[in-house]
Amino acid sequence: MESDPTSELPQYQRDRLKHIELRLRFLGEVRRPDLMQRFGIQSAAASRDLALYKELAPANIDYESRGKPRRW
């Protein structure tokens, strides 16, 4: 039986990871300001969430440098 790697994370962080997944699947991109505005978090927290998402689902996200959005 496979365990959910996010099960030990706080609910607020799981919510943000779900939002990242939603934006990537339906809009094809996500930006730090998207997370900052939606959840009222700082840039560092948004960066951590994006890095964690990439660690958990590396095939789902591609980072483009120089302020470009992360893409599906």
C-alpha positions in Angstrom: 0.0 0.0 0.0 1.4 3.4 -1.1 1.2 6.2 1.4 0.4 9.8 0.4 3.7 11.8 0.7 1.7 14.9 1.6 -0.2 13.3 4.4 2.3 14.6 7.0 2.1 18.2 5.7 -0.1 20.9 7.3 -3.5 21.3 5.7 -2.6 24.9 4.6 0.4 23.6 2.6 -1.6 20.7 1.1 -4.2 23.3 0.0 -1.4 25.4 -1.7 0.0 22.3 -3.4 -3.5 21.4 -4.7 -3.8 24.9 -6.0 -0.5 24.6 -7.9 -1.7 21.3 -9.4 -5.0 22.9 -10.4 -3.4 25.9 -12.1 -0.9 23.7 -13.9 -3.5 21.3 -15.2 -6.1 23.8 -16.3 -4.2 26.9 -17.1 -0.8 25.3 -18.0 1.2 27.6 -15.7 1.6 29.0 -12.2 3.6 31.9 -10.9 4.7 32.9 -7.4 2.5 36.0 -7.4 -0.5 33.7 -8.1 0.1 31.9 -4.8 1.0 35.1 -2.9 -2.3 36.7 -3.9 -4.5 33.7 -3.5 -3.2 32.6 -0.1 -1.7 35.9 1.3 1.7 34.4 1.7 5.2 35.9 1.1 7.4 35.2 -1.8 9.7 32.8 0.2 6.7 30.6 1.2 5.5 30.5 -2.4 9.0 29.5 -3.6 9.1 26.7 -1.0 5.7 25.4 -2.1 6.8 25.4 -5.8 10.0 23.7 -4.9 8.1 21.1 -2.9 5.7 20.5 -5.7 8.6 20.0 -8.1 10.1 17.5 -5.7 6.9 15.6 -5.3 5.8 15.6 -9.0 8.9 16.5 -11.1 7.3 15.4 -14.4 4.4 17.8 -13.9 6.3 21.1 -13.7 9.1 22.8 -15.7 10.7 25.9 -14.3 11.7 28.6 -16.8 14.2 31.1 -15.5 14.0 34.9 -15.5 10.5 35.3 -14.0 8.7 33.1 -16.5 5.9 30.9 -15.1 6.3 27.3 -14.1 4.6 25.2 -16.8 2.9 21.9 -17.1 
